[in-house]
Amino acid sequence: MWTSPNGIAILSVIAYYVDIAGTPQVRLISLEKLSGSHGGENQAILMAKVIRKYGLEKKIGFFTADNADPCDTCVRALLKMFNPRASPTGLEGLEGERRIRCVGHILNLSAKAFLEGDSSDIFDSHIAEKDQKKERELLREWRKRGPIGKLHNLVYWIRRNPQRRELFLSITSGKVDQSIMAELGVWFVDDTLKGLMVKADNDTRWNSVYLMVHRALRLRDIIDVFCKLSLLDPKEEKRVSAEDVLSCEDWVVLAEIIEILQPYLTYTKHFEGRAPRFAEVLPTMYLLKDHLSEMRQRYSSNLIPAPYRAPRITLEEPVLDCIIVAAPTDGREREQQGGLQQDTGVSTWGRYSTMESTTSGEPSSPLYQAEISVQFEDKDLDPEPFELSDDGLHFIQHSIKYAMSKLDKYRNLMERSVVYWAAMILHPGYGIGFLQLRLPNQVDSILRDFRDYFDRHYAQVIVAHCKLPQEGQERSSG
């Protein structure tokens, strides 16, 4: 559903089907004006009208929508309309079986749970509800006054004044007065940063926070020089707030946040567009869970091992034309040099890529071919572990917990439908390899559910066979 420029609520109905020649088709079959409530039951009435108009009552396969509550209500109401004799238990099973969820929306919800320090899905019998509420409030407050909040304030302070913007850009190119150079000393000018401005975030998109932090990490030296220069201004009202100046630890936390969230951006871009990626959805959920589990283990104490400590990092702008292929791992080995993961053999799955895809757009092997994009400069690494403050550690630990909780909620809902695994099993490049190595104890039950669903819905389907022209015979132009 969307709202037109003149404020009218429009419900679009799109049909995905395979035609008689076996070619997948996508058609917009209706745009309906939605009057009154935008709730799921009202949407279901309109959708049912469209379904009956085209005689699709017996041809409905799956419902694809995002994870908003009205979408769940709509699907539930439609299933009840077209299955009037089904019991409540039967309807619940149908809903789980026929509901396809927007993977991009799930990634968005999990990333927002990390950044906002909130997830109402967490249930911990050892923590009272009031304590959980207090914890969430503390995390929100820390986000405002911690590194993300400081950076947000600093970015907006720079951008909203033309003189400050001009000064910032002059620093990126090294064009500053000699008196300033004498006061602050010499800094190296990176030609790739000339004319580069800090990016602002917004409240609606989580990746705007990611991109703000990512750009700031590239411009760290420039930002540090700018803040030092601003604090030297004789007029107090022209100085940056000392509370918003980022400390060494703040930069470390920002770099860690980027590494935690980088797979979210990569996967979000991977699933955008029209490329057929459905077979990779559930494996990706497991890969992301593995990544978050690894991050949670890393922050089990205040000490960050030296290879992960990165107050100064080299970051290029994200290159997001990535190829992600599902295959499991076992016995990963991390090479400590520079904090990058180095795997061998079949264990190379499970890393996150900003590498460009192959020319054909197809995976060259059933492995993840990737590197974490945050590259650490050895010359800036201290031999001793870096100790995070309790506040910083608390934020990262609990934010990871919230992100995992949200991810697990929707992964469990996805697994109620066999169609996700069916897409992977039927894919000629994937088969059951991922299941055998990643979920060996569930292979038999998943295959059993797959065969049962196929026998119930597709065993009697007549497949039209199109006669293909013989070799050397031209196709008919008609």
N, C-alpha and C positions, 0 to 999 in steps of 0.2 A: 504494500500500500504506500502511496505517496501523495503529497499535496501539490496541486497545480499552482502556477504563479498567481492565479486569482483566488486562491484559498479553497478550492474544491477538493475534497478527499476522493481519490481515485484508487480503486482496487483493480489491479491487473491480474489476468489469469493467463498463464503460459502453459502450453502443452508440449511435453517431450514424448516422442514416440518413434517407432521404427516403421518405415513404410513397407509396402509389399516387396520392394526390391532389397530390403534389408538395410536401407540407408537411414541413419539417425536423422530425425527432423526436429526442429524447434519452431513453434508458431505461437504468436500472440493471438489468442482467440477471443479476448474480450477486455474492454476497459469499462468498468462499472462505477458509476457515481455512488459513493457511500454516504447516505443521509443518516442523521441521528448518531447513535453511539458507535464508537470505533471498536467496540468489544468483539471478541471472537465469534459469539453467536450471531451477531448481526452480519459479520463478514461471511459466515457459513451460509446464511440465507441467500446472499447474492451469488456465492460460488455454486450452490446447489442449482440455482436457476440456469447458470451457464452450463453446468454438467448435463442437465436434462435437455437443454436446448440442442446440444450436439449428440445426445443419446449415448453418453459416456458412462452411464451408471454401472455397467458391467465391465468396463474397461479401465477403471481407475487402478493404477498401480501404487504409486507412492506420492506423498505430499512433501514438497520441499519448501522450507521457509526458515526464517531466523528463529531465535530461541525466546522471543518475547512471549509472555503469558497469553496474550490474545491469539497468537498463532496456535498454541497448544489447545486452547478452547475451541478454536475454529475447526481444527482437525478432528477433535473429539466429537463435536456436533455433527460434522459431515459423516463420519463413520456411523454414528447413531442413526442418522437419517436413512442411509443406504443399507444398513444392517439392522432393521427394526427388531428382529428376533434374537439378536445377540445379547447374551447376559452381560452384566457389568464386568465380570472377569474376562469374558470374551472380547469386549470392547477395549479393555485395557491392553490385552495382548495384541489386538489389531493395531492400536495406536503405536505401541512399541515397534511393531513389525513394519508399519507403513510410513513412519515419520522419518524423513531425511532432514538433517540439521545443517545449517549453514556453517561450514568450518571456519570461514573468516570471522564470523560473529563470535564463535567460541574462542578463537585466538584473541579477539578484542576483549572479551569479558575476562579472560585469564590475565592478560597483560594489565588491564585496568585494576584488577584485584591486587596485583603486585604493587602498582604505583599508588593506589589510593588506600592501601592497607585495610581492605574490607572484603569480607566474604561471608554472607549470611548462611552459607552452606556448611560451615564448619560446626561439628557437634563434638564436644569434648566433655565427657561426663565428669572429668576432674576439675573443670573450670566452670565456675558459676556464670550465669548469663550476665550478671552485672559486671563481673570481672572481664568478660569478653568485650562488653561494651566499653569499659574503661580502656582496655588495651587498644581497641580500634580508635578511640578518641586520641590517645597518646600518639599513635602512629600518624594520624592525620595532622596533629599539631607538629610532630617532628618533620613531616613533609613540608610544612610551611616554613619552619625555621631551619631545617637541615639543608644539605647541599642543593637539593632540587629547588627548594624555596628560595635560597640565596641566589642561585643562578637565575631563576625566574625574575626576581626583583632587579638583579643586575642587568639582565638583557633588556628589560623594559625601560630601565633608567637610561641605558645607552641609546636605545632606538627612538625614544620619544622626543629627543632634542636634536635639531639639525647640527648644532655646533659639536655636540658630543659624538654624533655619527661621523662627522668630518674628521674629528681628532682620532677616532678609532681607526678609520680607514687610512689616515696618514701614518699611523703606527705600523699597520700591516705592510706598508711599502717603504718604511724607514725614513719617511720625509718629515722629520721633526727638527726643531731648533737645536743648534749646537749647545745651548745652555741646558736644554733638557737632557741631551746626551751626557753632558758633564755631570748632571745631577743624578741620573739613574744608572750611568755606566753604559756599556755597549751590549747590545743583544743582536743575535743573528737574524737576518731577514730572509724568510723563505719566500721565494718568488711565487710558489704555488698558492700562497695565502694572500697575495696582493689583491685588494679590493673585496676581500671576503668579509661579510658582515655576520654578526651573531644572529641566530634564528630565534624567533619567538614561538612559544607554545600556545595552546589554547585548551579550553576545558572540555571539548567534545571528542577529541581524537587522541588516544594514548600515544600514537606514533609521533605526534607533534612534540611530546616531551622527549621521546627518544632522539628525534632529529635535533632538537635544541641542545641536548647534552652532547650528542655526537659532534655537532659543529663546534661547541664550546671546547671540547677536548682537542680538536684540531687547532683552535685559536688560544690555547691555554697561555702560552707565553705572551701573546698580544694582550690578553685580558689582564694578566698580572701586571704588565707594564702600564696599561691604561689605568688600573686601580691605583698603582703607586703614584702615577702622575696626577691623578685626580685628588689624591689625599694631600698633595703638596700645594694645592690651590689656596691662596691666602683668604679667599672668601668661603666661609663655612658652608653657605647654602649651595655652592657649586661642587662641593666634595661628594664623592660617593659615600653612602652609609658604611661605616666600618663594620657593621653587623652583617653586611652583604658581601664582604670580601671573602673569597674562598681560600680556605687553609689547605695545607698539603693533604691532610686527611680527607677533606671534602673532595679533592680531586681524585683521590684513591677510590672513594665510595662511588663517585660518578662513573669512573672507569669500570668498576665492578657491575654497576647497574647496566651499563651498555652491554657487557658480556652476557649478563643474565637475559637481557631482552632481545639481543641480536637475532636469535632463532625465530622469535615471534615475527619480526619484520620480514625475514627471509621467507618463512613459510606463508605469511600473508600474501606476499607478492607471487609466490609460487602457485597459489591456488586461485589467483585472479585470472580473468580472461576465459577463453573458450577451450583451452587445451584440456583433453580428457585426463583428469587427475584423481577421479573418484576412488580408484583402487589404492591410492596412497594415503587416504584420509586417516583411517585407524592406525596404520603403522606410524604415521607422523605423530599422532597423539601419544603413542608409546615412546617415541624418540624424544619428544618434548618432556615427557615425564622423567625419562632417564636423565636428561640434561638438568632439570630442576633438582632431582635427587642428588646429582653430583654437586651442584652448587650448594645445596643444603648441607651436605657433608663437609664441604670446604669451610663453611661458616659455622661449624660446630663449636668453635672457640674464637676468642678475640684475635688470635694470631693468624695472620695471613702469610703463608709461606712466601719466601722471597720471589720465586718465579711468577707469582700472581700479583705482586705488589707493583703498581705502575703509576707513579705520580706524573710521569711524562711518557706519553705514548704517541706512536705514529699511527694516524688514522686517515685513510682515504675515504672519500665519499662512498657510500654503499653502492656496490654494483649488484643488482638484484635479478639479473637474468640467470637464475640458478637452475640446476637440475637436481632433483631430489628423488632418490630411488630407495625403496624399502628393502632392507636386508638386515638380518640380525647380527649381533656381535657377541663375542665371548672373550673374556680375559684381556680386556684392553690394557695397553701399556702406555703410560704417559712419559714422554721425554721432557725433562725439566728445562731444557734449554729454551729460554725466552718465554716460557709459560704456554707454549703451543702444544696441542695434542698431536702426537705422532703415533699412528697405529700401523699395524702390519697385517697383511693377509686379509682374511675375512673380517677381521675386527675393525676395518675402516669404516663401517657404517656408524651412524649415530653422531656424526659431526655436522656442523652447520656451515653452509656454503654461501660465499658471495662470488663464486667463480662463474664464469660465463658458461652457458650451456654448449653442448656439442652442436656442430653445424646442422645436423639432422634434427635436433631437438629431442632425440631419443637417448636414453642412457646407454653408455658403452658397456656397462657391466652392472650386475645387481648389487652395487655397493654405493654407499654415500661417498662422493668425492668432494671433499670440502676442507676448509680451514676456518677456524675462528678468525674473524676479521680484525680483532684487537691484537696488534702486534707490539710486543714490549721491547724497548731498547735496552740491551744488556748493560750499557754504560750507566743507566740510571737506576739499576737495581741494587739495593743494599743487600749484603750477604745475610743479614739478620732478618727474621720475620718482622712484619710490620703489625703493630698492635692497634686494632680499631677501638674506638671508645665504646662504652656500653651502649650508648644511644645508637651509634651507627650499626653496631652488630645486631642490636635488637630489631632495628628497622629491616635489615636485610633478611634476618632469620624469619621473622614473622611475615614479611611480604612474600617470601618464597612459599611459606606455608599456605597463605591465602591463594596464591596463583595455582598451586598444586591442587588445592581443594576444589577450585572452580573447574579446573581441567578434568579432574577425576569425576566430578558430577556429570559432565556432558559426555565423557568417554563411556561411562557406565550406561547412560541413556542410549548412546549410539549402538552399543553392543547388544541391545535388545532387538535390533534388526539384523537379520542375517545378511542383508543385501550388501553391507559394507565388506564383509569377508568374502561374499560371493564375487564381488567385483574383482577382488585381488586373486581369488582362486582361479577365476576364468581368464584372467589376464595372461597371455602367452609368455610374458616376460617375468612374471612373479610366481604364479602357482601357489604352492603351500610352503615354499622355502622359509618365509618369514615365520609362519606358524610353527614349523618344526623346530626352529632354533630359538625363537623368542617365547613361544607359548606351547611347549611340547606336551604339557598335561591337558591342554584344551583342544588339541588337534582333532581327536576323535569326535568330541561332542560338537565342535563347529562343523565338521564335515557331515555329521549326521543331520544337524539342523539344515544345512545347505541342501542335502539330498531330499529331505522331507519337504522343504519349501518348493524345490524344483518339481517334485512329483505331484504336489498339490496344485501348482499353478501353471506349469509349462510342459508337463509330459505329454499332454494331449493337444498342444498347440501345433497347428499345421504350418510348417515353414515353407514359404514359396521359394522355389529354386529357379533363378534366372539363368537361361542358357547363355553362356559366354561364347563369344566368337572364337573360332579355332585360330591357332597360330598362323599368322600371315593373312588372315581374313579381316577385312576392314569392318568396323562397327557401322551399323546403319545410322544414317544421319537423322532418321525419323525417330 
